[in-house]
Amino acid sequence: MQVVVVAVVLVCCAALAYTYAQRQAEDDARDKVTATARAIADSPLLRTAVHTANPTAVLQPYAERVREDTGVTFITIMNPAGVRWTHPDPRRIGGHFLGDTAPALRGHTFTETHTGTLGRSVRVVTPVEDGGRVTALVSVGITVSTISSEVRGHLAALIGVALAALAVGGAGTYVVNRRLRRHTHGLGAEGLSRMYDYHQATLHAVREGLVLLDAERRIALCNDAARELLGLSHEAVGRYVSELGLPPSLTGALLAAEPRVDELHLTADRVVVVNTQPVSGGEQRGTVVTLRDHTDLQALAGELDNQRGFTEALRSQAHEAANRLHTVVSLIELGRVDEAVEFATAELELAQALTDRVVAAVAEPVLAALLLGKAAEASERGVEFRVSDDTHITEDLPLSPRDLVTILGNLIDNALDAAVDGAAARRPYVEVAARLDGGELLLRVADSGSGVDPGALPAVFRRGWSTKGEPGHGIGLALVEQAARRCGGTVRVDRGVGAVFTVRLPVREAARS
């Protein structure tokens, strides 16, 4: 199509050029014959010859010599009556001039296109005046065929230039088309249009977040799911990743030159799984980033861990209960009934006292179940589990049970680990307090561990911080801080005997009544 367009343009240009050349050649012929005729009319030789008895004898050689020098087709000199004194064909001398002479007889020079003895020609007729009287007429002309032959000579060159331009245009089109095909992997306009339609439909249909970064680390494309996961607006496209206000760890993952595989990162209110893959073809061209929402799965995993721990604690207690039952039976068989009763009731009193305290102080069923489960786990791990005397929670809490499990479950798990690690120095314990305090729900978890290094306090709630020998894998405290912020609350860590974590969450007025 491009070659056809170029060819049509060249043909049109050639036709216009030929028409212009034809017209220009005729104008040049008129100028040429006019100048020649006026020069002859002003010649002293002509003025003298017209008064001789035989003007032809003087004027015919002169006219032929001028005709050959100027290249015109004919020069005819005649008397006022139109009888020829000169003509390229000597046989025509003495005959009458074919054409109009009236304007010249009135003293005017004029041009016309007329068919004479030599064919159709562009001619001029000018008067020869002497003393205010027309004594002779001069006609000079160039045949149309002569003009056309000159134009055809130029036309050959024009056709040559047009063909060369067509060849160059065709070659350029071929080169550009091959380069374009190479860049589009062989797809033409229809293929690209179809791929674009599929591309747009896929971006909006896919549930995973997709972000495309260019080589300058600016967002080239961001689908709806990615905007939701990262909390971005529609104006994010075209902005640098460093300007989006994302958490430092997530920003670092997006800017990394190497691939990232299934990395967990925290945003303001979500846990996302990040995968990145650089796009390169001999040079760095950008990065493809996929995002998956891991928030609900992480919360469910935390609940599952709590339930698993609770189950393990119950299994352990069942095993211990079987041992105690065997001991009681054996004491009874030995006749030591009093010792059997004392042994059986001592452990039950301790366990029942903690259960009664939790049930009486905490009306929220999810929170109460969590505390009892963690108490059983603490007993299994040899850690004393305490519930503070001022603990009191009503059932009407406006907070999500999942958030409560996330916050308190992770804090107690960390406290149990810290208490076990510091058991060599003191009797390990974990103390939990939960109460309404001035319009806020206060949750405090303290342990008997070694506490938190003051230098590490600013990084405690960052994803990856851990004291368990697994750098980069700590996420529990980061989830606590995220859940507290999502609920509009705060979390802080202080030093007591060990570490003391305090969470304050706002509650509505009905919860305090």
Salt bridges, closest charged atoms under 4 A:
ASP27 OD1 - ARG30 NH1 3.72
ASP42 OD1 - ARG47 NH2 3.93
GLU64 OE1 - ARG67 NH2 2.75
ASP89 OD1 - ARG91 NE 3.19
ASP89 OD2 - ARG92 NE 3.89
ASP130 OD2 - HIS51 NE2 3.27
ASP214 OD2 - ARG218 NE 3.28
ASP224 OD2 - HIS204 ND1 2.84
ASP224 OD1 - ARG227 NH1 3.42
GLU228 OE2 - ARG270 NH2 3.51
GLU258 OE2 - ARG260 NH2 3.26
ASP262 OD1 - ARG292 NH2 3.53
GLU263 OE1 - ARG260 NH1 3.10
GLU263 OE1 - HIS265 NE2 2.85
ASP293 OD2 - ARG270 NH1 2.65
ASP296 OD1 - ARG402 NH1 3.63
GLU303 OE2 - ARG402 NE 3.44
ASP305 OD1 - ARG308 NH1 2.90
GLU312 OE2 - ARG315 NH1 2.72
GLU339 OE2 - ARG336 NH1 3.63
GLU347 OE1 - ARG324 NH2 3.67
GLU377 OE1 - LYS374 NZ 3.64
GLU377 OE2 - ARG381 NH1 3.76
GLU384 OE2 - ARG386 NE 3.33
GLU384 OE1 - ARG427 NE 3.31
ASP389 OD1 - ARG357 NH2 2.58
ASP390 OD2 - ARG435 NH1 2.66
ASP396 OD1 - ARG508 NH2 2.68
ASP403 OD1 - ARG486 NH2 2.91
ASP413 OD1 - LYS374 NZ 2.51
ASP417 OD1 - ARG381 NH2 2.89
ASP417 OD2 - LYS468 NZ 2.78
ASP437 OD2 - ARG504 NH1 3.27
GLU440 OE1 - ARG504 NH1 3.18
GLU481 OE1 - ARG485 NH1 2.52
ASP494 OD2 - ARG492 NE 3.09
GLU509 OE1 - ARG512 NH2 1.96
